C-alpha cells in the first residue's frame, strides 16, 4: 500500500507542477500495481531506461532520416566553433556518465536522491529527465569538487 500512496502523491505533484511526464509515469505504474502485474516491475525498471533512451535517440535522429540534414551540414557543423564545442560536450558528457555509473556501483542508495532530485528538477525547474547516469555523473563531479575543497580547509 505504501508504494501506491507514493505514486498517488507523485501524480498530484505532477499535476500541480504541470509535469505530464511524472503524472503519466506514476499513473501507468499505479495501474500496473492495481491490476496486480507487479511481476513486470523489474522488467520495466531494467528496460524502461533503455526504451526511453531509444525513443529520445529516435527523435534526435529524425532530421537525418528525413533528409533535413545533409552531408554538407554535418561537415559545416563539425568544423565550426559551435560544432567543435558540441563534440567536446558530447565526449565530456559520456565521460561524466561513466563516472556516474562508477559512483552508483560504489554507492547504490544514491538512486533515491537522484530520483527525488529529478522530480524536483522536473516539477519546479521545468527540467527534462534524460537519465540517472547523467545525474549520477554530476553528483560524482560535485562530490569530487566538495572533497577537494573540503580537503583544503
C-alpha positions as CSV (number, residue, x, y, z in Angstrom):
1,X,0.0,0.0,0.0
2,X,2.9,2.3,0.7
3,X,4.1,2.3,-2.9
4,X,0.5,3.1,-4.1
5,X,0.3,6.1,-1.8
6,X,3.7,7.4,-3.0
7,X,2.5,7.0,-6.6
8,X,-0.7,9.0,-5.9
9,X,1.4,11.7,-4.3
10,X,3.6,11.8,-7.4
11,X,0.6,12.1,-9.6
12,X,-0.6,15.1,-7.6
13,X,2.8,16.7,-7.6
14,X,3.0,16.1,-11.4
15,X,-0.4,17.7,-11.8
16,X,0.4,20.7,-9.6
17,X,3.8,21.2,-11.2
18,X,2.3,20.7,-14.7
19,X,4.6,17.8,-15.4
20,X,2.7,15.3,-17.6
21,X,5.7,13.0,-17.7
22,X,5.7,12.5,-14.0
23,X,1.9,12.2,-13.8
24,X,1.7,9.7,-16.7
25,X,4.6,7.6,-15.4
26,X,3.1,7.4,-11.9
27,X,-0.4,6.6,-13.4
28,X,0.9,3.8,-15.5
29,X,2.9,2.3,-12.6
30,X,-0.2,2.7,-10.3
31,X,-2.3,0.8,-12.9
32,X,0.4,-1.9,-13.1
33,X,0.2,-2.3,-9.3
34,X,-3.7,-2.1,-9.1
35,X,-4.1,-4.7,-11.8
36,X,-1.6,-7.0,-9.9
37,X,1.0,-7.0,-12.6
38,X,3.9,-6.3,-10.2
39,X,5.9,-9.2,-11.7
40,X,6.6,-6.8,-14.6
41,X,8.0,-4.0,-12.4
42,X,11.6,-5.4,-12.5
43,X,11.4,-5.6,-16.3
44,X,10.1,-2.1,-16.5
45,X,12.9,-0.9,-14.2
46,X,15.6,-2.8,-16.1
47,X,14.4,-2.0,-19.7
48,X,12.5,1.3,-19.2
49,X,15.6,3.4,-19.3
50,X,16.8,1.7,-22.5
51,X,13.3,2.2,-24.1
52,X,13.2,5.8,-23.1
53,X,16.7,6.5,-24.5
54,X,15.8,4.6,-27.6
55,X,12.8,7.0,-28.2
56,X,14.9,10.0,-27.3
57,X,17.5,8.9,-29.9
58,X,14.8,8.4,-32.5
59,X,13.7,12.0,-32.0
60,X,17.2,13.3,-32.3
61,X,18.0,11.2,-35.5
62,X,14.8,12.1,-37.4
63,X,16.4,15.1,-39.1
64,X,19.0,12.7,-40.6
65,X,16.4,10.2,-41.7
66,X,14.1,12.8,-43.2
67,X,17.0,14.4,-45.2
68,X,16.7,17.8,-43.5
69,X,20.4,17.5,-42.5
70,X,22.9,16.9,-45.4
71,X,26.5,15.8,-45.5
72,X,27.4,19.5,-46.1
73,X,25.5,20.5,-43.0
74,X,27.4,17.8,-41.0
75,X,30.8,18.9,-42.3
76,X,30.0,22.5,-41.5
77,X,28.7,21.7,-38.0
78,X,31.8,19.7,-37.1
79,X,34.3,22.3,-38.4
80,X,32.7,25.3,-36.8
81,X,33.3,26.5,-33.2
82,X,29.8,25.5,-32.0
83,X,30.3,22.1,-33.7
84,X,33.7,21.6,-32.0
85,X,32.2,22.6,-28.7
86,X,29.3,20.1,-29.3
87,X,31.8,17.4,-30.0
88,X,33.7,18.3,-26.8
89,X,30.4,18.5,-24.8
90,X,29.4,15.0,-26.1
91,X,32.7,13.5,-25.2
92,X,32.7,15.2,-21.8
93,X,29.1,14.0,-21.1
94,X,29.9,10.4,-21.8
95,X,33.0,10.6,-19.5
96,X,30.8,12.1,-16.7
97,X,28.2,9.4,-17.3
98,X,30.9,6.8,-16.8
99,X,31.9,8.4,-13.5
100,X,28.3,8.4,-12.5
101,X,28.0,4.7,-13.3
102,X,31.1,4.0,-11.1
103,X,29.6,6.0,-8.3
104,X,26.2,4.2,-8.5
105,X,28.1,0.8,-8.3
106,X,30.0,2.1,-5.3
107,X,27.0,3.6,-3.5
108,X,23.7,2.3,-5.0
109,X,21.5,4.1,-2.4
110,X,22.2,7.3,-4.2
111,X,19.4,6.4,-6.6
112,X,16.9,7.6,-4.0
113,X,18.4,11.1,-4.0
114,X,18.8,11.1,-7.8
115,X,15.1,10.2,-8.3
116,X,13.9,12.8,-5.8
117,X,16.2,15.4,-7.2
118,X,15.0,14.6,-10.7
119,X,11.4,15.0,-9.6
120,X,12.3,18.4,-8.0
121,X,14.0,19.4,-11.2
122,X,11.1,18.4,-13.4
123,X,8.4,19.9,-11.2
124,X,10.0,23.1,-10.1
125,X,12.6,23.9,-12.8
126,X,10.8,22.5,-15.8
127,X,13.6,20.1,-16.4
128,X,13.6,17.0,-18.5
129,X,14.7,13.7,-17.1
130,X,17.2,12.3,-19.6
131,X,18.8,9.7,-17.4
132,X,20.1,8.8,-14.0
133,X,23.6,8.3,-15.3
134,X,24.0,12.0,-16.1
135,X,22.5,12.9,-12.7
136,X,24.9,10.4,-11.0
137,X,27.8,11.8,-13.1
138,X,27.1,15.4,-12.0
139,X,26.8,14.1,-8.4
140,X,30.2,12.4,-8.9
141,X,31.7,15.7,-10.1
142,X,30.2,17.6,-7.2
143,X,31.4,15.0,-4.8
144,X,35.0,15.3,-6.1
145,X,34.7,19.1,-6.0
146,X,33.4,19.2,-2.4
147,X,36.1,16.6,-1.4
148,X,38.8,18.8,-3.0
149,X,37.5,22.0,-1.4
150,X,36.9,20.3,2.0
151,X,40.4,18.8,2.0
152,X,42.0,22.2,1.5
153,X,40.5,23.7,4.7
